[in-house]
Amino acid sequence: MADFRYFTTCEGEQVELAHVGHQPNSVFNPITGWWQDTLRPYAFMGTCPKCGEKHLAQRKIEYKRAPSLHKCNAKCMGGKVNGTCECQCGGKNHGMGSIGNPGAFRKAA
């Protein structure tokens, strides 16, 4: 069994979102297993611990309940943005190599 963690970039820093839920007016896509709307492929939204505002999740990471806690490597950094992680970063670095502009700041509308 695993739990999911949601991350975004706020002020140039990767943060884990708290109190995450699907965005209002989004629909569940049974094929992908994600809540989505026509404008955003991943419509999960949560509270940023850094600034306290709501942000859209850039990454949804499945984190194993009994992780190996190995050091992050290229497999983690180059992993899928919706992949599975068991590194000591807790999913914070997982898929960062796949994001075109990691400094991009996405604020909820």
N, C-alpha and C positions, 0 to 999 in steps of 0.2 A: 504494500500500500504506500501511497505517496501523498504529498500535499503540493499545492500549486502556489507559486510566488509570482508577483507581478512587479515589473520594474519599468522605470522611465528615467529620462534625463531631466534634471532640474538644475539650472544655473551651472551647467557643464559637469555635473556630478551624477553618477548613477545612484538612484535611491529606490528602495523597496516601498511600494505603495501599501497603505493600510486601509482597512474597511473597503475592500474592493467589491464591486458589483457590476452588473452589466449596465451599459448606458441606457437611459430612457429612450424610447422610440426605436430600439434595436430589436432585431428578430434573431431567433436561434436557428442556425444552419445545421441540420442533422448530419450533413455530409462531412463538414469540417469539425463539428463539435464546438463551434465558437458562436458567441453572440456577435452579430454584425449588422451594419446598415450599408446603404449604397455608397456612402462617402468614406467610411473607415472599415478596413477589413477586420480589425480587432477592436470591438467596442466595449472593452472593460475599462472602468474608471475607478480611481481610488484617491485617497487623501495623501498628499505629500508630507512626510515628516520634516522636511527641510523648510518649506514655506507655508504649509498648512492649507494650501489650495488644492482643488480637485484637478487631476491630470488623467489623460488617457494612458493606458499601459502600452509601452512599446514592445514589451516581451512578456510572455507567459511561460514560466519555467516549471516543469515538474521536478520536484526535489524529493529524492528517495528518503524514506523514513529511517533507514539504516545505511547512511552514505559511507563510502570508504574514506572521505575527507582527504583525498590526495590533493597535491598542489595543482593549480590551474595550468593547463598546457594548451597547445594548439587545437586539440580536439574540443576543448571547452570553448575557447575563444572563437573558433570557427564553426561551432555547432549551430544548430537551428535555433531561431529566436523563439520557437515554441517546443524546444527539445527537453531532454531529461538530463539532470545534472546531479552529481554527487561529490563535487569538489568542496574544498574548505571555504570557498567564497560564498557558498549557499545559493548559487545561481546568479549572483551579481554580475559576474563576468561572462556568463554563458551566452554565446551568440553575438558578442560585441563586435566581432570581426565581420559579421553579416550586415550590420546596420550601416547604411551609406554615410550618414552624418551623425556620429554619436554625440555631437555637441548640440544637436537640434533640441529645441525646447518645445514640447507639445503641451499646451494649456487647454483644458476643457472649455468648450464654448458655453 
